[in-house]
Amino acid sequence: MSGFTVALAVVGLLLLFVSVPALGPAIRAARADGVSGVFTAKQLRCVQHPGHESCVWAGDFASGDGRVLRRDVELYGSDRTVLAAGQTTQAVDTGRESRVYGPGGSGEWMFTTVLALAGLTVLTVAARRVRGSRD
């Protein structure tokens, strides 16, 4: 087995390692399947990229029934123009450690699915190379 084939297998496994555990939460986020409540914006967090700025609001989430209170979570998909400090909006807690989602759900499942498919594809190519070298 060549070093390239081993590298392919490692890359494929890493892609699966990153994407597969996130598939369930990403699908729940897409459907806005979770505990409904209110997100209160506290702090705008921004990251500067060359020629681009990416921002997200962080704050607190409280479920509608008052049983769940999560502090310092980010509202996925929010940006500088969506909220202001102290403002509230409807949100859904899908169980992600550091974020909640708007009631319309999220499209992050697409990226997670593409990563998983890429991992499977790379592993398939590595397996075919191993099988081809045996023949």
PAZAPA-4460 file (N, C-alpha, C; in steps of 0.05 Angstrom, whole numbers, plus 32768, in hexadecimal, padded with zeros to 4 digits):
% residues 135
    n_x    n_y    n_z   ca_x   ca_y   ca_z    c_x    c_y    c_z   seq   type   mol
   8011   7FE9   8000   8000   8000   8000   8012   8019   8000     1      M     A
   800C   802C   7FEE   801D   8043   7FEC   8016   8058   8002     2      S     A
   8028   806A   8006   8024   8080   8019   800D   8091   8011     3      G     A
   8009   8095   7FF7   7FF2   80A5   7FED   7FD8   8098   7FF5     4      F     A
   7FD6   807E   7FF3   7FBD   8070   7FFA   7FB8   8072   8018     5      T     A
   7FCD   8070   8028   7FCA   8073   8045   7FC0   8090   804B     6      V     A
   7FCC   80A3   803E   7FC4   80BF   8042   7FA7   80C3   803A     7      A     A
   7F9E   80B7   8024   7F82   80B9   801C   7F70   80AE   8032     8      L     A
   7F77   8096   803C   7F67   808A   8051   7F65   809B   806A     9      A     A
   7F7C   80A7   8072   7F7C   80B8   8089   7F6A   80D1   8085    10      V     A
   7F6D   80DD   806E   7F5C   80F5   8068   7F3E   80ED   8068    11      V     A
   7F37   80D7   805C   7F1C   80CE   805B   7F11   80C8   8077    12      G     A
   7F21   80BC   8088   7F19   80B6   80A3   7F16   80D0   80B4    13      L     A
   7F28   80E3   80B0   7F26   80FD   80BE   7F0C   810C   80B6    14      L     A
   7F06   810C   809C   7EED   8119   8093   7ED5   810C   809F    15      L     A
   7ED5   80F1   80A1   7EBE   80E4   80AE   7EBD   80E9   80CC    16      L     A
   7ED5   80EA   80D8   7ED7   80EF   80F5   7ECB   810A   80FC    17      F     A
   7ECF   811D   80EB   7EC5   8138   80F0   7EA7   813B   80E9    18      V     A
   7E9F   812E   80D4   7E83   8133   80CA   7E6E   8121   80D5    19      S     A
   7E74   8107   80D9   7E5F   80F5   80E2   7E52   80FC   80FD    20      V     A
   7E62   8103   8111   7E55   810A   812B   7E44   8124   8128    21      P     A
   7E49   8135   8115   7E3A   814E   8112   7E21   814B   8101    22      A     A
   7E1E   8134   80F4   7E07   8130   80E2   7DEC   8132   80F1    23      L     A
   7DE9   8125   8107   7DD0   8125   8117   7DC9   8141   811F    24      G     A
   7DDB   814F   812D   7DD5   816B   8135   7DD0   817D   811D    25      P     A
   7DDE   8179   8107   7DD9   818A   80EF   7DBE   8186   80E4    26      A     A
   7DB5   816D   80E4   7D9A   8167   80D9   7D85   8172   80EC    27      I     A
   7D89   8170   8107   7D76   817C   811A   7D75   819A   8116    28      R     A
   7D8C   81A7   8111   7D8D   81C3   810C   7D7E   81CB   80F3    29      A     A
   7D81   81BB   80DE   7D73   81C0   80C5   7D55   81C1   80C8    30      A     A
   7D4B   81AF   80D9   7D2E   81AD   80DE   7D25   81BE   80F5    31      R     A
   7D38   81CC   8102   7D32   81DC   811A   7D24   81CA   812F    32      A     A
   7D2F   81B2   8132   7D24   819E   8144   7D32   81A0   815F    33      D     A
   7D25   81AB   8173   7D30   81AE   818D   7D1E   81BD   81A0    34      G     A
   7D2A   81C9   81B4   7D1B   81D8   81C8   7D18   81F5   81BF    35      V     A
   7D00   81FE   81BD   7CFA   8219   81B4   7CFD   822C   81CC    36      S     A
   7D06   8245   81C5   7D09   8259   81DA   7D11   8273   81CE    37      G     A
   7D1F   8283   81DF   7D27   829E   81D7   7D45   82A2   81DB    38      V     A
   7D51   82AE   81C7   7D6E   82B5   81C8   7D70   82D3   81CE    39      F     A
   7D80   82DA   81E1   7D85   82F6   81E8   7DA2   82FD   81E0    40      T     A
   7DA5   830F   81CD   7DBF   8317   81C3   7DCE   8327   81D8    41      A     A
   7DE8   8320   81DC   7DF8   832E   81F0   7E11   833A   81E4    42      K     A
   7E1E   832B   81D2   7E38   8334   81C8   7E3B   832C   81AA    43      Q     A
   7E44   833E   819A   7E4A   8339   817E   7E67   832F   817C    44      L     A
   7E6B   8318   8171   7E86   830C   816E   7E8D   830C   8150    45      R     A
   7EA3   8319   814A   7EAB   831B   812D   7EC7   8311   8129    46      C     A
   7ECB   8306   8112   7EE6   82FC   8109   7EEB   830A   80EF    47      V     A
   7F03   8315   80EC   7F0B   8323   80D4   7F1A   830F   80C2    48      Q     A
   7F12   830D   80A9   7F20   82FE   8095   7F29   8312   8080    49      H     A
   7F3D   830B   806F   7F44   831E   805A   7F2C   8325   8048    50      P     A
   7F24   833E   804A   7F0E   8347   8039   7EF3   833F   8043    51      G     A
   7EF0   8334   805B   7ED7   832A   8064   7ED6   832A   8082    52      H     A
   7EBE   832F   808D   7EBA   832D   80AA   7EA3   831A   80AF    53      E     A
   7EA7   8308   80C2   7E92   82F5   80CA   7E8A   82FA   80E7    54      S     A
   7E71   82FF   80EC   7E67   8306   8106   7E50   82F3   810E    55      C     A
   7E4E   82EF   8128   7E38   82DF   8134   7E31   82EB   814F    56      V     A
   7E17   82EA   8156   7E0F   82F4   8170   7E11   82DD   8185    57      W     A
   7E1C   82E4   819C   7E1D   82D1   81B3   7E0B   82DC   81C8    58      A     A
   7DFF   82CA   81D8   7DEE   82D3   81ED   7DE3   82BC   81FC    59      G     A
   7DCA   82BF   8207   7DBE   82AB   8218   7DA5   82A0   820A    60      D     A
   7DA0   8286   820F   7D88   8279   8204   7D77   8270   821C    61      F     A
   7D5D   8275   821C   7D4B   826C   8230   7D34   825E   8222    62      A     A
   7D2E   8245   822B   7D18   8236   821F   7CFD   8243   8226    63      S     A
   7CE9   823E   8216   7CCF   8249   821B   7CC3   8242   8236    64      G     A
   7CC9   822A   823F   7CBE   8221   8259   7CD0   8228   8271    65      D     A
   7CE7   8235   826B   7CF9   823D   8280   7D0B   8228   828C    66      G     A
   7D0A   8210   8281   7D1A   81FA   828C   7D37   81FA   8282    67      R     A
   7D3B   8205   826A   7D56   8205   825F   7D60   8222   825D    68      V     A
   7D78   8227   8269   7D85   8241   8267   7DA2   823B   825F    69      L     A
   7DA9   8245   8248   7DC5   8241   823E   7DD1   825C   823A    70      R     A
   7DE8   8260   8247   7DF6   8279   8245   7E0D   8277   8231    71      R     A
   7E13   828E   8225   7E2A   8291   8213   7E29   827D   81FB    72      D     A
   7E12   827C   81EE   7E0F   826C   81D6   7E0D   8280   81BE    73      V     A
   7E13   8276   81A6   7E12   8286   818E   7DF8   8280   817F    74      E     A
   7DEC   8294   8173   7DD5   8290   8162   7DDF   828C   8146    75      L     A
   7DDE   8273   813C   7DE9   826C   8122   7DDB   827D   810D    76      Y     A
   7DEA   8287   80FA   7DE0   8296   80E4   7DDB   82B4   80EA    77      G     A
   7DDF   82BC   8102   7DDB   82D8   8109   7DF4   82E8   8100    78      S     A
   7DF0   8301   80FA   7E07   8312   80F3   7E02   832E   80FF    79      D     A
   7E13   8340   80F7   7E13   835B   8103   7DF7   8369   8100    80      R     A
   7DE9   8364   80EA   7DD1   8372   80E4   7DB7   8365   80EF    81      T     A
   7DB9   834D   80F9   7DA2   833E   8101   7D96   8347   811C    82      V     A
   7DA8   834C   812F   7D9F   8353   814A   7DAF   836B   8155    83      L     A
   7DA8   8373   816D   7DB7   8387   817C   7DB9   837C   8199    84      A     A
   7DCC   8386   81A8   7DD0   837D   81C3   7DB6   8381   81D3    85      A     A
   7DAE   836C   81E1   7D95   836D   81F1   7D7C   8364   81E3    86      G     A
   7D7E   8363   81C9   7D67   835B   81B8   7D62   833D   81BA    87      Q     A
   7D49   8334   81B8   7D43   8318   81BA   7D37   830E   819F    88      T     A
   7D39   82F4   819B   7D2D   82E8   8183   7D27   82CB   8189    89      T     A
   7D14   82C0   817A   7D0E   82A3   817E   7D26   8292   8175    90      Q     A
   7D2A   827C   8184   7D40   826A   817D   7D39   824E   8186    91      A     A
   7D49   823B   817C   7D45   821E   8182   7D60   8213   818B    92      V     A
   7D5F   8205   81A2   7D77   81F7   81AC   7D76   81DA   81A3    93      D     A
   7D88   81D3   8191   7D88   81B7   8186   7D9C   81A5   8194    94      T     A
   7DA9   81B0   81A9   7DBC   81A0   81B8   7DD9   81A5   81B1    95      G     A
   7DDE   81B6   819E   7DFA   81BD   8198   7E06   81CB   81B0    96      R     A
   7E1F   81C5   81B5   7E2D   81D0   81CD   7E2E   81EE   81CE    97      E     A
   7E34   81FB   81B7   7E39   8217   81B8   7E27   8229   81A7    98      S     A
   7E11   821D   819C   7E00   822E   818C   7DE3   8226   818D    99      R     A
   7DD2   8239   8186   7DB5   8235   8182   7DAF   823F   8166   100      V     A
   7D96   8239   815D   7D8F   823F   8142   7D75   824F   8141   101      Y     A
   7D71   825D   812B   7D58   826B   8127   7D42   8257   8121   102      G     A
   7D29   825F   8123   7D12   824D   811F   7D10   8242   8103   103      P     A
   7D1E   824F   80F0   7D1E   8246   80D4   7D32   822F   80CF   104      G     A
   7D42   8228   80E3   7D55   8212   80DF   7D6F   821D   80D3   105      G     A
   7D7E   820A   80C8   7D99   8211   80BF   7DA0   8200   80A6   106      S     A
   7DB2   820A   8096   7DBB   81FB   807F   7DD6   81EE   8083   107      G     A
   7DE1   81ED   809C   7DFB   81E2   80A0   7DFD   81C4   809B   108      E     A
   7DE6   81B7   8099   7DE6   819A   8093   7DF2   8194   8078   109      W     A
   7DF0   81A7   8065   7DFB   81A3   804A   7E19   81A0   804B   110      M     A
   7E27   81B2   805A   7E44   81B1   805C   7E4C   8197   806A   111      F     A
   7E3E   8190   807F   7E45   8178   808F   7E41   815F   807D   112      T     A
   7E2C   815E   806E   7E27   8148   805C   7E3D   8146   8046   113      T     A
   7E44   815C   803B   7E59   815D   8027   7E74   8152   8032   114      V     A
   7E7A   815A   804B   7E93   814F   8058   7E91   8131   805B   115      L     A
   7E7A   8127   8064   7E77   810A   8068   7E7A   80FB   804D   116      A     A
   7E6D   8106   8038   7E6F   80F9   801E   7E8B   80FA   8013   117      L     A
   7E99   8110   8018   7EB5   8112   800F   7EC6   80FE   801D   118      A     A
   7EC2   80FA   8037   7ED0   80E6   8046   7ECC   80CA   803B   119      G     A
   7EB2   80C3   8036   7EAC   80A9   802A   7EB9   80A6   800F   120      L     A
   7EB8   80BB   7FFF   7EC4   80B9   7FE4   7EE2   80B4   7FE5   121      T     A
   7EF0   80C3   7FF6   7F0D   80C0   7FF9   7F13   80A4   8004   122      V     A
   7F04   809A   8017   7F09   807E   8021   7F04   806A   800B   123      L     A
   7EEF   806E   7FFA   7EEA   805B   7FE4   7F01   805B   7FD1   124      T     A
   7F0C   8072   7FCA   7F23   8073   7FB8   7F3B   8065   7FC4   125      V     A
   7F3F   8069   7FDE   7F56   805B   7FEB   7F52   803D   7FEB   126      A     A
   7F39   8034   7FF0   7F33   8017   7FF0   7F37   800B   7FD4   127      A     A
   7F2F   8019   7FC0   7F33   800F   7FA4   7F50   800E   7F9D   128      R     A
   7F60   8021   7FA7   7F7D   8020   7FA2   7F8A   8008   7FAF   129      R     A
   7F80   8002   7FC8   7F8B   7FEA   7FD6   7F83   7FD1   7FC7   130      V     A
   7F6A   7FCF   7FC0   7F60   7FB7   7FB1   7F6E   7FB4   7F96   131      R     A
   7F73   7FCB   7F88   7F80   7FCA   7F6F   7F9E   7FC1   7F71   132      G     A
   7FAB   7FC8   7F87   7FC6   7FC0   7F8B   7FC9   7FA3   7F92   133      S     A
   7FB4   7F96   7F9C   7FB4   7F7A   7FA2   7FB0   7F68   7F8A   134      R     A
   7FA1   7F74   7F76   7F9B   7F63   7F5E   7FB3   7F60   7F4B   135      D     A
***
